Amino acid sequence: MKNEAKSFEVSGKKLLSMRDAQNAHAAGATRVVIADKCVVTPSARDYLAQHNIALVTGGKASVAVPAASAYGNSSAPQTRSKANPKLFFTPEAEAIKQEICAVGRKLWMRQFVDGNGGNISYRIGPNEVICTPTLVSKYDLTPDDLSMVDLEGNQIAGTRPRTSEIFLHLEIYKAVPEAKSCVHCHPPHATAYAITGRVPPNLVIPEFEVFVGKVAISPYETPGTAEFAQTVLPYVKTHNTVLLANHGIICWADSVTHAEWYAEVLETYCWTLLIASQLGAPISYISEQKGTDLLAIKKKLGLPDVRFDTSRMKECQLSDLEPTDSIALIPSPCDGNTGPISAPTSAELEALVKSVTDAVMGAISAR
């Protein structure tokens, strides 16, 4: 005997939200009745489609078709998500949501994000990822604001639309099984390197070598696109932190808090280097031998580093700089000239030494 359709009435509303869709599913509905001019949010449409719940408009029933994804071809056939929405409401998920909100506030307080910038995610299941929503300040986040998507970016839970940059996180989760959380933000000193196409040198501060180490920089692509998400793929297996050209940084780790730690370590390191560069003196580097000791500690902690791969000789050098290189700025001239002071030639140095010697000897003879 065929089961009768069970209706969920929202005909008096002008907007069908994700919460309405979830309520319909919880009530065991097989169709949702809406008014002719009712607007259905993309996340609600996706949710209804994934649970085979039909929309009834003006007395006519139709299967809810998932909204076009911002990632990929909207004309491609849509497949039902294999993710489990119930994970979003488990005690483990609630703890993760609290941690994401706490980390969001830390990012805002440290000025790593502004406006509604940055995004955070956590892979709670094999095909389920909790993430921050779009257009919400990380300082103002609450657990109710968060969403859950599958590994294809389809939103399966949450009342707010998920971040448009979630696909950057998903590419990392697909490529790196160890990755449980990703944090994307825009810390100013690290981003300064990203917008100049440079990476910070190594072998300066031990903590940076152990927790972050070699930093890669990915090419620029428009945020939120498939091309943007894929720019990090050449680097994420051997780096836990990547500079995003003209954009910011992305860090991954085994927890939300640890991913945020790596962002802090990188930003403080870049900030310290830029301060040191203003002192006008060469930076002192850790020796290669001591650097090897730091790599051994890092390997013991299970953290990735491209320098572990001995087959990549150039890339696996402990330091990026030759012994004569320096990132220090040339000191400003003190004589009113606008150009930098050039280093004296050997002949000029010899003449200077001679003139000083003659002056000293003359002073002695006069006594």
C-alpha positions as CSV (number, residue, x, y, z in Angstrom):
1,M,0.0,0.0,0.0
2,K,1.4,3.4,-1.0
3,N,1.9,5.9,1.8
4,E,-0.2,9.1,1.5
5,A,1.6,12.4,1.1
6,K,2.0,14.4,4.2
7,S,1.8,18.2,3.7
8,F,3.6,20.9,5.6
9,E,1.7,24.2,5.3
10,V,3.6,27.5,5.0
11,S,1.1,29.1,2.5
12,G,0.8,32.2,4.6
13,K,4.5,33.1,4.4
14,K,6.3,35.3,1.8
15,L,9.7,33.5,2.4
16,L,10.5,29.9,2.8
17,S,13.8,29.7,4.8
18,M,16.2,26.9,5.7
19,R,14.6,26.7,9.1
20,D,11.1,26.1,7.5
21,A,12.6,23.3,5.4
22,Q,14.2,21.7,8.4
23,N,10.9,21.9,10.3
24,A,9.1,20.3,7.4
25,H,11.6,17.4,7.4
26,A,11.4,17.0,11.1
27,A,7.6,16.7,10.9
28,G,8.0,13.9,8.3
29,A,6.5,15.9,5.5
30,T,6.8,14.7,1.9
31,R,5.7,18.1,0.4
32,V,5.7,21.7,1.4
33,V,2.7,24.0,0.5
34,I,3.7,27.6,-0.3
35,A,2.0,30.6,-1.8
36,D,2.3,31.5,-5.5
37,K,4.7,34.4,-4.8
38,C,6.6,32.8,-1.9
39,V,10.4,33.2,-2.3
40,V,12.4,30.0,-1.5
41,T,15.9,30.6,-0.3
42,P,18.7,28.6,-2.2
43,S,19.7,26.7,1.0
44,A,16.0,25.7,1.7
45,R,15.5,24.6,-1.9
46,D,18.7,22.5,-1.7
47,Y,17.6,21.0,1.6
48,L,14.2,20.0,0.3
49,A,15.7,18.4,-2.8
50,Q,18.2,16.4,-0.8
51,H,15.3,15.0,1.3
52,N,13.0,14.4,-1.6
53,I,10.4,16.9,-0.3
54,A,8.2,18.4,-3.0
55,L,7.1,22.0,-3.2
56,V,3.4,22.7,-3.9
57,T,2.7,26.1,-5.4
58,G,-0.7,27.1,-6.6
59,G,-2.0,23.6,-6.2
60,K,0.7,22.1,-8.4
61,A,3.4,19.9,-6.9
62,S,7.0,19.8,-8.1
63,V,10.2,18.3,-6.9
64,A,12.5,20.9,-5.4
65,V,15.4,21.4,-7.7
66,P,18.7,22.3,-6.0
67,A,19.8,25.9,-6.4
68,A,22.7,26.5,-8.9
69,S,26.0,26.1,-7.1
70,A,28.6,28.9,-7.2
71,Y,31.1,26.2,-7.7
72,G,30.9,24.5,-11.1
73,N,28.4,24.4,-13.9
74,S,24.8,25.0,-12.8
75,S,23.5,23.0,-15.8
76,A,25.3,19.9,-14.6
77,P,23.0,17.1,-13.2
78,Q,22.5,17.4,-9.4
79,T,23.1,14.3,-7.2
80,R,21.6,13.7,-3.8
81,S,24.0,14.4,-1.0
82,K,25.3,11.4,0.9
83,A,26.0,13.5,4.0
84,N,24.1,13.1,7.3
85,P,22.4,16.3,8.5
86,K,21.8,14.8,11.9
87,L,25.5,15.2,12.7
88,F,24.9,19.0,12.9
89,F,22.8,18.6,16.0
90,T,25.0,16.2,18.0
91,P,26.8,17.1,21.2
92,E,30.1,16.9,19.3
93,A,28.9,19.4,16.8
94,E,27.6,21.8,19.5
95,A,31.2,21.8,21.1
96,I,32.7,22.5,17.6
97,K,30.3,25.3,17.0
98,Q,31.3,26.9,20.3
99,E,35.0,26.6,19.4
100,I,34.4,28.1,15.9
101,C,32.7,31.1,17.5
102,A,35.5,31.6,20.0
103,V,38.1,31.4,17.3
104,G,36.1,33.9,15.2
105,R,36.2,36.4,18.1
106,K,40.0,35.8,18.5
107,L,40.5,36.6,14.8
108,W,38.5,39.8,15.0
109,M,40.2,40.9,18.3
110,R,43.6,40.4,16.8
111,Q,42.5,42.3,13.6
112,F,43.1,39.3,11.4
113,V,39.6,39.9,9.8
114,D,37.5,43.0,9.2
115,G,33.9,43.5,8.2
116,N,32.5,40.1,7.4
117,G,35.9,38.8,6.1
118,G,37.5,35.4,6.8
119,N,35.9,31.9,7.3
120,I,36.3,28.9,9.5
121,S,35.4,25.3,9.0
122,Y,35.6,21.9,10.7
123,R,35.2,18.4,9.1
124,I,33.0,16.6,11.6
125,G,32.3,13.5,9.4
126,P,33.6,11.8,6.3
127,N,31.3,13.9,4.1
128,E,30.2,16.7,6.5
129,V,31.8,20.0,7.2
130,I,30.6,22.7,9.7
131,C,31.4,26.2,8.5
132,T,30.8,29.9,9.1
133,P,28.1,31.7,7.2
134,T,28.5,34.5,4.6
135,L,28.1,38.2,5.5
136,V,28.5,37.8,9.3
137,S,31.3,39.4,11.3
138,K,33.5,36.8,13.0
139,Y,33.1,38.8,16.3
140,D,29.3,38.4,16.2
141,L,29.1,34.7,15.4
142,T,26.8,32.5,17.5
143,P,26.4,28.7,17.1
144,D,22.9,29.3,15.5
145,D,24.7,31.2,12.7
146,L,26.7,28.2,11.5
147,S,26.0,25.9,8.6
148,M,26.9,22.4,7.5
149,V,27.8,21.3,3.9
150,D,28.9,18.2,2.2
151,L,32.2,17.8,0.4
152,E,30.6,19.1,-2.8
153,G,29.5,22.4,-1.1
154,N,25.8,21.5,-0.8
155,Q,24.3,23.0,2.3
156,I,22.6,20.4,4.3
157,A,21.9,22.1,7.6
158,G,21.9,25.6,9.1
159,T,19.6,28.6,8.7
160,R,22.2,31.0,7.2
161,P,23.8,30.5,3.8
162,R,27.3,29.0,4.1
163,T,30.4,31.0,3.2
164,S,31.0,31.4,-0.5
165,E,34.7,30.5,0.0
166,I,33.9,27.1,1.5
167,F,35.3,25.4,-1.6
168,L,38.8,26.5,-0.7
169,H,38.4,24.5,2.5
170,L,36.8,21.5,0.8
171,E,39.7,21.1,-1.6
172,I,42.1,20.9,1.4
173,Y,39.9,18.3,3.1
174,K,39.8,16.2,-0.1
175,A,43.6,16.4,-0.6
176,V,44.7,16.0,3.0
177,P,42.9,13.4,5.1
178,E,44.7,14.6,8.3
179,A,43.1,18.1,7.9
180,K,40.2,18.5,10.4
181,S,39.9,22.3,10.4
182,C,40.7,25.3,8.1
183,V,41.0,29.0,9.0
184,H,41.1,31.6,6.3
185,C,41.8,35.2,7.4
186,H,43.6,38.4,6.4
187,P,46.3,39.2,9.0
188,P,47.9,42.5,7.7
189,H,51.6,41.6,8.0
190,A,51.3,38.2,6.5
191,T,49.1,39.6,3.8
192,A,51.7,42.2,3.1
193,Y,54.0,39.4,2.0
194,A,51.1,37.9,-0.1
195,I,50.5,41.2,-2.0
196,T,54.2,41.6,-2.8
197,G,54.6,38.0,-4.0
198,R,57.2,37.1,-1.3
199,V,57.3,34.5,1.4
200,P,59.0,35.1,4.8
201,P,62.6,33.5,5.1
202,N,63.3,30.6,7.3
203,L,65.6,29.9,10.2
204,V,65.0,33.0,12.2
205,I,62.7,32.1,15.1
206,P,62.4,28.4,16.4
207,E,58.7,28.4,17.1
208,F,57.9,29.4,13.5
209,E,60.1,26.7,12.1
210,V,58.4,24.0,14.2
211,F,54.7,25.0,13.8
212,V,54.7,26.6,10.4
213,G,58.1,26.5,8.7
214,K,58.1,26.7,4.9
215,V,55.3,28.9,3.6
216,A,54.0,28.6,0.0
217,I,52.2,31.3,-2.0
218,S,49.4,30.4,-4.4
219,P,48.6,32.4,-7.6
220,Y,45.7,34.8,-7.5
221,E,42.2,33.8,-8.6
222,T,38.8,35.3,-7.9
223,P,37.6,34.3,-4.4
224,G,34.7,31.9,-4.3
225,T,35.5,30.3,-7.7
226,A,36.6,26.8,-8.5
227,E,39.9,28.1,-9.8
228,F,40.5,30.0,-6.6
229,A,39.8,26.8,-4.5
230,Q,42.2,24.8,-6.6
231,T,45.2,27.2,-6.3
232,V,46.3,25.7,-3.0
233,L,46.3,22.0,-4.2
234,P,50.1,22.0,-5.2
235,Y,51.0,23.0,-1.6
236,V,48.6,21.7,1.0
237,K,50.1,18.2,1.4
238,T,53.5,19.6,2.4
239,H,52.5,22.9,4.0
240,N,49.9,23.7,6.7
241,T,49.9,27.4,5.8
242,V,49.6,29.0,2.4
243,L,49.7,32.7,1.5
244,L,46.9,33.5,-1.0
245,A,48.2,36.1,-3.5
246,N,46.6,39.5,-3.1
247,H,44.1,38.1,-0.6
248,G,45.3,36.6,2.8
249,I,46.2,33.2,4.2
250,I,44.7,29.7,4.8
251,C,45.9,27.4,7.6
252,W,44.8,23.8,8.3
253,A,45.3,21.7,11.4
254,D,43.8,18.9,13.5
255,S,41.5,21.3,15.4
256,V,40.0,24.8,14.9
257,T,42.1,26.2,17.7
258,H,45.4,24.8,16.3
259,A,44.6,26.2,12.8
260,E,44.1,29.6,14.4
261,W,47.4,29.2,16.3
262,Y,49.2,28.8,13.0
263,A,47.7,32.0,11.7
264,E,48.9,33.7,14.8
265,V,52.4,32.3,14.5
266,L,52.7,33.3,10.9
267,E,51.4,36.8,11.5
268,T,53.6,37.5,14.5
269,Y,56.6,36.2,12.6
270,C,56.0,38.4,9.6
271,W,55.4,41.4,11.9
272,T,58.7,40.7,13.7
273,L,60.6,40.4,10.5
274,L,59.2,43.7,9.2
275,I,60.1,45.5,12.5
276,A,63.6,44.0,12.4
277,S,64.1,45.2,8.8
278,Q,63.7,48.8,10.0
279,L,66.7,48.5,12.3
280,G,69.1,48.7,9.4
281,A,71.2,45.7,10.5
282,P,71.4,42.2,9.0
283,I,69.2,39.5,10.6
284,S,70.9,36.8,12.4
285,Y,69.9,33.3,11.2
286,I,69.8,30.0,12.9
287,S,72.5,27.6,11.6
288,E,71.6,24.8,9.3
289,Q,72.7,22.2,11.9
290,K,70.4,23.8,14.6
291,G,67.7,24.0,11.9
292,T,67.9,20.3,11.4
293,D,67.2,19.8,15.1
294,L,64.0,21.9,14.8
295,L,62.9,19.8,11.8
296,A,63.3,16.7,13.9
297,I,61.0,18.1,16.5
298,K,58.5,19.1,13.9
299,K,58.5,15.6,12.4
300,K,58.0,14.1,15.8
301,L,54.9,16.3,16.2
302,G,53.5,15.0,12.9
303,L,53.4,18.4,11.2
304,P,54.0,18.6,7.5
305,D,57.0,20.3,5.9
306,V,58.2,20.3,2.3
307,R,61.8,19.9,3.6
308,F,61.1,16.4,4.7
309,D,61.1,15.4,1.0
310,T,64.8,15.0,0.2
311,S,64.0,14.5,-3.5
312,R,63.1,18.2,-3.9
313,M,66.6,19.6,-3.4
314,K,66.1,23.3,-4.1
315,E,62.8,23.5,-2.3
316,C,64.0,21.5,0.7
317,Q,66.9,23.7,1.7
318,L,66.4,24.7,5.3
319,S,66.8,28.4,4.5
320,D,65.6,30.3,1.4
321,L,68.4,32.9,1.7
322,E,72.1,32.7,0.8
323,P,74.5,33.7,3.6
324,T,75.0,37.2,2.1
325,D,71.3,37.9,1.6
326,S,69.4,40.1,4.0
327,I,65.8,41.4,4.2
328,A,66.9,44.5,6.1
329,L,66.0,47.8,4.5
330,I,68.9,50.1,3.4
331,P,69.2,52.8,6.1
332,S,68.0,56.3,5.0
333,P,70.7,58.8,4.3
334,C,71.4,61.5,6.9
335,D,72.8,64.2,4.6
336,G,69.6,65.3,3.1
337,N,70.1,63.3,-0.2
338,T,67.1,61.4,-1.5
339,G,69.0,58.4,-2.8
340,P,70.4,55.6,-0.8
341,I,74.0,55.8,0.4
342,S,76.2,53.5,-1.8
343,A,78.8,51.2,-0.1
344,P,82.3,52.6,-0.3
345,T,84.8,51.0,-2.7
346,S,87.9,49.3,-1.5
347,A,90.0,52.3,-2.7
348,E,87.8,54.7,-0.8
349,L,88.1,52.6,2.3
350,E,91.9,52.5,2.0
351,A,92.1,56.3,1.5
352,L,89.9,56.8,4.5
353,V,92.0,54.5,6.7
354,K,95.2,56.4,5.5
355,S,93.7,59.8,6.3
356,V,92.6,58.7,9.8
357,T,96.1,57.2,10.4
358,D,97.9,60.3,9.2
359,A,95.6,62.5,11.5
360,V,96.3,60.3,14.5
361,M,100.1,60.2,13.9
362,G,100.1,64.0,13.4
363,A,98.4,64.6,16.7
364,I,100.9,62.3,18.5
365,S,103.9,64.1,16.9
366,A,102.5,67.5,18.0
367,R,102.7,66.5,21.7
